[in-house]
Amino acid sequence: MKKSAAKLQNQLEHLREQIRSHEHKYFVEDKPQISDAEFDALVNELRQLEAEHPDLITPDSPTQRVGGKPREGFVQIPHSTPMQSLDNAYSEEELLDFDRRVREGLGRESVEYVAELKLDGMSMAVRYKDGVLGKAVTRGDGSIGEDVTQNARTIRSLPLKISPDDMKKAGLRGEFEVRGEVLLGRKAFERINDEREESGLPRFANPRNAAAGSIRILEPGIVAERHLDYFPYLLLADGRVPFAEHWETLENLRRLGLKVNRNRKKCCDMQEAIAYCAEWESKRDKLPYEIDGVVIKVNSIPLQQELGSTARAPRWAIAYKYAAQQATTRVERIEIQVGRTGALTPVAHLTPVPLGGVTVQRATLHNEDEIRRLGLRIGDTVVIERGGDVIPKVVRVDLEAREKAGEEFQMPDACPVCKGHVMRAEGAVAWRCMNANCPAQLKESILHFAGRKAMNIDGLGEALVDQLVEKKFLQNVADLYQLKQEQLEALDRMGKKSAENLLREIDRSRGSSLDRLIFSLGIRFVGERTAKLLAGHFGSLDQMMTASQEELEGIFEVGPKVAASIRAFFEEQANRRMVERLRKEKLSFEMTGFQPRSNTLAGKTFVLTGTLEHVTRDEARRRIEQAGGRVTGTVSKKTDYVVAGADPGSKLEKARELGVPIIHEQELDALLAR
Ligand code: IVH
């Protein structure tokens, strides 16, 4: 017998409520009431029912945490109230100074504070409308952030729905915004780093970078696996805090089902707050996540308002930052890591030592000079340090502990990854691998090659390059021109249409001007401007490749450093092979490539959307480029105009959101005719 619709709805809602409540118990309160298997059974039951009745799926259903994808990247969204930063204090004196300023500013003898842990993550604002999670936006530059809603939805401690009852208890209605920190626990951080190492990626230096990187992954399924957490510390309704005290904000956030950090304290004066800082300095290693200090805030909201803010930070709060933690251990050997830009970094491999809640096995030695400065020999006992935001570094050698001087370290004379030539440019501290297609540098080289100022291959972003390199479809930038439709279609998030578009873009890039080609090779110190000078001087890539150091130095604005770098690039056989392959792919090696006819639209960036009336989009693009302008595929705050034809796509919405001027074909014609 078929269930009545109302009954089904009830059953679904009941299941969802049960799951939400268990999610809260598990992810927010850390007190599960049922076993994982029982929880999974409930979720499976809901999934099953929803699969049978897809029309009854609601976006706030617990099954919908991993849903839609941010399509092409993240849309930028302005913050209604700026997301401020905090001023720092590094000593008790500085805290007392802050307290004095606060009391003087308010004309009061004493002020009540709230002390909270300073979580080492990334701040994010989450907007709720009628209790439903609407948008999640990263801090960005404080004024504009990125829409990371689809990823934030995967954070299990962040409710997708808040019940009307809980809203009422907190005295809230309609819209409000929660601000807090996206965080990665120590365990998740270690796991992700181990996985990255296994797949040949550099480890994240700290949980903050890992959290910031994770919330910006374009694939919510992968974000979900990162097990991010969210701790709120602020609530705004209509741009202001709707409570009398900050303490009340925290209590209400907790009532709303968010995971407010339980380690917080109301302090009747600064002395009490200072004691709290000291208490946590010794206990911080025991926390399951990293903290880098304690935030101390004036509790009364009216007093906060009275104190106001500077351009950067509120005057009513201060971050007390802990000093770097140190430990002593032994350097077992020194290995070389090749970074994404080709820099060779010596890394000390240490006897594992606990430091700040993690086991440290490696520390950076930065460069050759640093090793000499430290006077470090292999086998030495060293003091290492972990600051809030760096991988451990060696601060000094304990010479007294040295029994006999170990071997002196020598930088290798070839890249340990690809055996390519290494070079230390004049005045530079780092040795670099000169092979642009060194596997360690490949992704970066390809992204640079495809970049807007280089070959401008629209649609070839980070997520795609990652896949192409991992699948070994690209081992060299020249491989781009050999990519096949079937290969592209087999990638994640690549349909037939987008594969066709990308191939068209790649093909189009063959006609890029010589200066763009020179820039895209990624020769160190050869920026956009130098590339133009070189193109203008030589007129062809072949002339430039065979030019001597003297001839290069003779060019206006090209100094010995740049000249040496160009020579070293073309002396590397792997680079010459790549250039020869690009020649075979018919890229323009001569100045005959496209040169804009005028400068009417120089510096202006356009995005085309919808069907134009009189010309095709390709033709419109050609005309804009002829006039010195640029056409890109994504609307951002850097876009100058969006040209909208009939049936425009989502780009129009983005333009409206960002306040980018929208023009029509006639207006474009007028601009071109100027
Ligand atoms: S309050 C205007 N509270 O620290 C108030 N921030 O160094 C702004 N942070 O951007 C922030 N834990 O990302 C506040 N309990 C806490 C915090 C906290 C971590 C971060 C936040 C902020 C940064 C400033």
Residues whose N, C-alpha, C, O or C-beta is under 5 A from the ligand:
A	BS01	IVH	Q84 S85 L86 E116 L117 K118 L119 M122 S123 E181 Y233 V295 P314
